[in-house]
Amino acid sequence: MKRVKDAKHISEIIDSITQEFQTSFDFVDKKLHIDGKNARLLYIKTVVNGTDLQEYVIKPFFELPTDQHFSSYLSSLPQQQEWEGKEQILDHLTRGSIVVVVQGNLLLLDVKSVNTDSVLPVNLEPTIHGPELALSEDIATNINLIRQRYHRPSLTVEMLQVGEKSNQSLAIFYDQSAVNKPVLETIKKKLDSLHTPLIQTTAELQRLLNDKKRSLLPISMLSERTDRIIYNIAGGKVVLVLDGNPISLMAPAVFADFMSATEDNYRPFWVTMFNKCLRYLGLIICLILPALYVAITSYNPEVFRFELALSVSGSRIGVPYPSFVEVLFMLIVMELLIEASIRLPKVIAGTATTVGGLILGTAATEAALTSTIMIIIVSAMAISTFVIPINEMGFAVRIIKYGVLLFATIGGLLGLALFLLGFMMYLSNMDSFGEPYFKLYLQRKTAEVKGDEI
């Protein structure tokens, strides 16, 4: 509470507030009066919890004997908020606070109505084992969920506001005893340097925090799972949670993080290693299989066994254009099917894309627009894309494979080798908020070491 002794100053603040919201239908300026007691309430009714307002403010006003008792009562409420000036009061009013003027005091109380505090089910990162509930769209609920899973006094939560017009609340989570201090300072500096009017999602925040705007590969990771958040905090990472969005942002993120699923922490060692090998195999298939097909069929058929080379050549009888056109055509069709499955309503998305893929594949082979082997290659490539557990890396790989295809079309196996060599050099020079991109983050081992402390 900030006590304002100057009645003129109080009047100026109240007049400024009423003038600011005079055209809003939901702004309320209510005066309370009984037996010589007076109070004035200002609030926006659509963002205020009417039950709490009645229970904590209006009812006590009529029950307490004097203004002094009422003022002391309000000052003792946990909903009371500190304020420094008019702009801060206006900001809190839009979030669901009320202004109470009584006995020369201007008090600010938080009685906001929250309709987004329900915990949502896991949607993007389903697992067989592990929690089935993710985050909420309410930042206070998310802070509660994380603190309930990480019982350490070193867990620090800092609050910022991002977006010059939206003023969205942003929570920064990190373990004071484990966090990399230079990384934390780098992230804070980048957040302070943001001058964007609106930031509505953590995905948008992720894009803004990436210095290399045209880099395809992500340097931070999005997640909705509370268990993944806890493992990353224990591993020394910084987690950002934006109000109104059920997805968290974790940084720094290195290449190995995007190939790890949360469920790896719950399975035996050899099962986890087998699954990781499958993911890396899927990554290789997705990246190079279409380009390898073009390179071998167009430039280096001697790589195949004689029988296999004849089989591939026989399957392409009647196809009227080179292999790279065939591959490009099928890849674009597959991308259209994937995009359609994302945009269509869930009720029909699976059926429509499955039937569409079958019809297109059958019709294309019967019309000699593509070979049967090409259908197998594209199907294997599409399946391999979805083996990558983090969507940001999966989307990046879907685009990078066209670069691999271009080099293979120009130079065959030599062009493919040159692209992969250059790509590995590029990854080796990348960093994520100062951390090498190829650094191996052993989150599981870090968490196990700290397991007795969590």
N, C-alpha and C positions, 0 to 999 in steps of 0.2 A: 504494500500500500504506500502511496505517496500522498501526504497531507498537503493540501493547498490552502493556505490561510487567506489568500487574496480572493475575495468574493468576485471581483471583476474578472480575475483570471479564470475562475470556474465558469462564469457566465460566458466568457469568450470560447472556452473549450466546448461547452454544451451547444452554443449557437453554431459553432463550426461543424459539429457532428450532425445536428439537425439539418443544416443547410446541405451537407454532403449527401444525406440520404432522403432529402425531401421528396424526390420523385419516385422513391421505391415504395411499392404498395405494402411491403411486409415490414417496414420500419415502424417501431412502436415507441412513442414517447408518453409514458404513463406516470401520473402523479398520484402518490398515496397520501391520505390525510385522515387522521382520527385523533380526537382528544388532544389537540395541540401538537401532535407528532406529524412530521412531514418527511417525505422521501420522494425521489424522482428516479424512475427507471428508464433506460434507453437500451433497446436491443432490436435485433432482427428476428422476428418470430419464426421464420422458416428454418433457421439453423439453431434454434434454442430448444432445449428439452422443456416443454411446458410443465411436466410433472415436477421436475427438479426446481424449476423457477417457483412454482407454487409452494413446494415443500420447504425449500431452503431460504426463500427471500420473502415472498408475500405473506405467507401464514405467520412466520415469526414477527413480522412488522406489527400485525394486529394483536399478537399475543404478549409481546414484551411491553413493559410499562412506560419506558421513556426512549427518546432518541439515542441517548447515551448507551443504554442497554443494547439497542438494535445495532448501533455502530460497532460496539465491542464484539457483539455476536458475529457480525459479518467479518470482522477482522480476524476472528479465530477460525474461520472456515478453511479447509484445505483447498477449496476451489479458488481461493483468492490469488490474484496474479499481480506481479510487479509491472509498473509501466514508467516510462521516462518522458513521453511527450504525446502530442495529439496524433501523430502518425502511427505510433504503436497502438494507441487506443482504437483507432479506425481499423487497423489490421486485425486486432483481437475481436472486434465486433463482427467482422465478416466471417470469423471462424466459429462464432457461437458464444461469445462472452457477453455479459451485460454490464452496463455502467450504472452504478448506484450512487446517487448524491444524497448524503445525509450528514447533518451537523458539521458542515464545512469540510467534509471529507469526500473525495472522489475515489470510489472503490471499483475495482474491476474483478468480476467473478466469472469463472469458467463453468457454464452450464450447457455446453453444446450438445446437440442431438447427433448421435452417431448411428448411422444406418448401414455402415460398411464393416462392422467389426466381426462378422461371422467368419470363421476359419474355413478356407476353401479346400476342397479335395485336391490331391496331387493330379495334375493334368499333363504337364510337359515331361516329367521325369518319373514315370511309374516304375516301381520295383516290386519284386515278389516279397522281399523282406524289407523291414523298415517302416517308418511312420507313413500313414495314408493321408494325413492332413498336412497342408502346406501353410503358406502365410495368409494374411488377411489384407484387405485394402485400407485398414485403419492402422496408422503408424503406432499408436499406443498399444494396440493389441499385438502387433508384431514385436515390439520391445518386450512385452510380457512373455511371448512365446520363446524368445531367445534367452531371456534371463531365467526362465523356468528350466532350460536345458543346460545352462552354463553357470554353475554356482561358484563363481570366483569373484572376489572383491576387485581383482585386477581388470575385470571386464569394464571397459569404459564406453559410455554412450555420449556422444556430442551431437548437439542439434544445430543445424544451419537452415537457412532459407535460400532456395534457388528459384530463379525465374523472376525477372524484374517486375512483371505484372501479376503472375500467378502466386508468387510468394509461397511455394510449396515447401512444407517442412521436410527436411532430409536428416536422417539419423546416421551417424558414423559409428560403427561398432569396431572395437579392436581390443585385444588383450594387452594391457600396458606392459606386462612382463615378457611378452613374446613377439610383439610387433616390430617390424623393421622400421626404425625411426625415420631414416631418409625417405623411404617409400611413403610413409604416412605424411611427411611434410610435403612431398611432391604432389600427392593427391589433394591435400588441403589447398595448396597454391593454385592448382588447376581449377578447383571448385570456386575459389575466390575470384579467379580471372574470368569466370563465365559471365557474359553479359547478354543473355538470351531472354527475351520477354516471357516466353512460356516454356516450361519443361513439365510434361505430363506423364512420362513413363521413364523407367530406369533404362530401357533400351535407347531412348533418346539421349539420356544422360551418358550412357556408354559411348555413343557416337561422338558426343561433344568432348569427352575426356580423351579421345584418341587424337594425339598430335598429328599422326600421319593419316590425314583425312582419306587418302586414296588407298590405304593399305587394306587388302582383303581379309587378312588374318586378324582375328580379335586378340586384344591384349588384356581384356577383362572378361569375366564370365558372369552370365545371368543364371540364377537358380531360384526355384520356388520352394525347395526342400529345406526344412529347418535343420535336419541332420547334416546336410552338406554345409550349411552355414556354420554350424558348430565346429565341424572338422576344420574348416578354413580359418576360423578365428583361432582355434587351438594351434594351427600351423603358422600363425603369425601374420595372417592376411587382414586386410581392411575390408569391411562389408558395409555397403551403402544401402539404405532402405528409404524409399521415397513414399511420402504420404499419398494415399490414393492408388497405390500400385502393389499388387501381391507378388512382385518379383524383386529379388535382391540383386545387387551388383557387387561382385567380389574381385578384388585386385590386390597384388598383381596376379596374372594368370599366365602360366607358361604352357608350352605345347603339350606336355605330358598330362596336364590337368584336363584338357579337352578330350583326352582319350580314356579318362577314368570315370567310371560310374560310381554312384554312392554305394551301390550294393557290393562293390569290391571290398568294402570294410566289413561285410557281414559273412563272407564266404571263406572257405579254406584256401590256403595259399595256392595250391596247384589249380584249383578251380578258377581262382582269380587270374592267375597267369595265363591259363588257357583262354579265358574270355578276352584278356588284353591282346593276346596274339591274334585272336579272331578279328578284333577291332583294327589292329594295324594291317592285317591282311586285307580287310575290307577297304581301308584307306588306300592301299596300293592298287587294288583292283579298280576302285572308283577313279583314281587318278590316271592310270596308265593303260588299262585294258582296251578302251576304244582306240587310243593312239597307237598301241602296240599292234592292233589288228590292221590299221592303215599302214603302218611302217612295214610290216612283214608282207602283206598282200601286194603292196605297190612297189616296194623297193627291195626287200630282202626275203623272198619266198624260200630261199635255200635254208633258212633257219628251221623250217618245218621238216618233219619226216616226210618222205616221198608220198606215202599214203595219205597223210593229213593234208599235204599241199594239194593233192588231187581232189580230196573231199571239199576243201574250201573253194577251189576253182570251180568244181562242179556245182556247188550251191549258188555261185554267182552267175551261172549261165542265164542269159536273158536280162540281167540287170544293165540298164542302158547308160550308166554313168560311173565315174571312178569311185573307189572305195571310200574316200574321204567325204564325198557328197552323200553317199549312202549313210555313213556314220553320223554326219551332221544332221541329216534329215531325221533319223531315228532319235538322236539326242534331243532335238527340239520338240519332237512329239512327246517324248517322255517328260520333258520339263513342263509342257502344257498340261499333261495329266497330273503331275505333282501339284502344280499351281491350282488346277481345278479342284483337286481333293482338299486343298486348304481353304478355298473360297466357298465351296458348295456347303449347304447345310449338312450337318453331321448325319442326319437320317438317310440321305441319299448319296453322300460323298463316296463311301466305300463301294457301293454297288455300281454307281455311275462310272467311276474311274476303272474299276476292274473289268466291267463289261466293255467299256470303251477301249481299254488296252488290248483285250482279247480280239475284239472285232478289227481294230486297226492292224494288229500284228498279223492276223490271218489274212486279211484283205491285202496287205502290203506284200506278203510272200506270194500269194496267188496271182497278184498283178505283176509280179517280177520287178517290183520297185525296190525290194531289199532281199537279202538272202536269209535263209533260216538260221545260219550261224550268227548273223548280225542280231537277230531277235534274242538269241541266247545271251550274246555279249551285253546288249543293252539291259536285259532283265537282270543279269548278274551285277551290272554296274549300279542299277537303281536300288537293288537290295542292299548292296554294300554301302551305299550312301547312308542308309538309315541305321547301319550298325554303329556309326559314330554317335556317342551318347549326348554330346552337346550340340544344339542346333546351330549355334553361330559358326562352329567349325564345319559342320555339314554343309551349310550354305556357301561358305568360302570354297570348299573343295569342289562343289558343283560348278563354280565359275572357273576355278583354276584348271580344271580338266580340258577346257576349250583352248587354253594356252598350250597345254601339252599336245593336244590334237594338232594345233597349227604348226608347231615345230616338227612333229612327226610327219606331217603332210609335206613340209618343205625339204626335210633332210633325212627322212626314214629313221632307222635306229640310231644313227649318229645325232640327228636333231633331237630325238627323244632323250638320249644320254646327256646332251648339252643342256637341255632344259632342266632336267633333274639335278644336274651338277650346279647350275646357276641358282636353282630354287633352294638347294641345301645351303649354298653360300649366303643367300638372302636371309634364310631363317637363322643362320649362325650369327648374323650381324644385327638381328632384331633384339629389342628389349621391351620389357613390360614394366613401365614406371621405374626404370633403372635396373631391373633384374634381367639377366640373360634369358632369352626365349627358350633355349634348349636346356636350361637348368632343370634338374630333376627335383621336384617337390615331393618329398615322401610324407604326404599328409597323414597317412595311416600311422606310420611309425612315430611321427611327431605327436599325434594325438595319444598313442599308446604310452609314450614316455610321460606325458602329462596326465595320463588317465587317472592317477591317484589324486590329482589336484582339481579335476573338473567336477 
